[in-house]
Amino acid sequence: MTTPVPMKWIRPTAVQGKDPGAEMTRRIAYLALAIAAIAAPVTSGAIDGADVETVFAVRKNTNGNRVDYGVRLDAQCRPIGDEPVFSYFRRTEGSIRSLSFLERTVYGTRGQRVRREDAGGGRVDFRLRPLPERTVRVVARQANGRCAASAITRIDGQTAVITDVYVVLSSPRRVHHIEVTGRTIAGSNTVREELHDD
């Protein structure tokens, strides 16, 4: 059984002259808007041949739509640009669309630090906006003549490859908890952690 960890991104912060309850309501409203957004199908030319379209995804209990996180790579599987990790909506039937500005404030990344290897491959360290206290590392490499990537973070105190992120809503505007599941680097055991708003 895992110990619940507080979700710092929802906890109100005291800002001089601002109501902490209003700040929490604003953050929850942003999350609810992004989760409830209806993804319209678009044609996307944003994903190129060497890119890894989905490294991991965030699902929710209310429907099968999700937010996917991918990484832009060159022909040698090295991350491209200063912000190679990108996120976008993927509907159940497979159509995709870019995130709106508001949705990026909820599902986006921040602080991407890129390291490219001369021989090929590389890594990107960043934080997810919904989990700002946790660093995620995307590692890109060649595998079977193609580019591959995986996302690594700490889950329940262990270094693990992310296999699932699942948001459980108790109402359209309230996150009950987030479940992060992965496979440990040492031993390939399944590890799971629930993040709760306290």
LINQUI-V143504 format. One record per run of one state. SS is the DSSP state (H for helix, E for strand, - for the rest). FROM is the first residue (numbers start at 1). LEN is the number of residues. If there is no record, write none. Layout:
BEGIN
ss=<SS | SS>
from=<FROM | FROM>
len=<LEN | LEN>
END
This chain:
BEGIN
ss=<- | E | - | H | - | E | - | E | - | E | - | E | - | E | - | E | - | E | - | H | - | E | - | E | - | E | - | E | - | E | - | E | - | E | ->
from=<1 | 5 | 7 | 20 | 37 | 42 | 43 | 52 | 61 | 63 | 72 | 73 | 74 | 79 | 80 | 85 | 91 | 96 | 99 | 101 | 108 | 109 | 117 | 122 | 129 | 131 | 144 | 146 | 156 | 158 | 172 | 174 | 185 | 190 | 197>
len=<4 | 2 | 13 | 17 | 5 | 1 | 9 | 9 | 2 | 9 | 1 | 1 | 5 | 1 | 5 | 6 | 5 | 3 | 2 | 7 | 1 | 8 | 5 | 7 | 2 | 13 | 2 | 10 | 2 | 14 | 2 | 11 | 5 | 7 | 2>
END
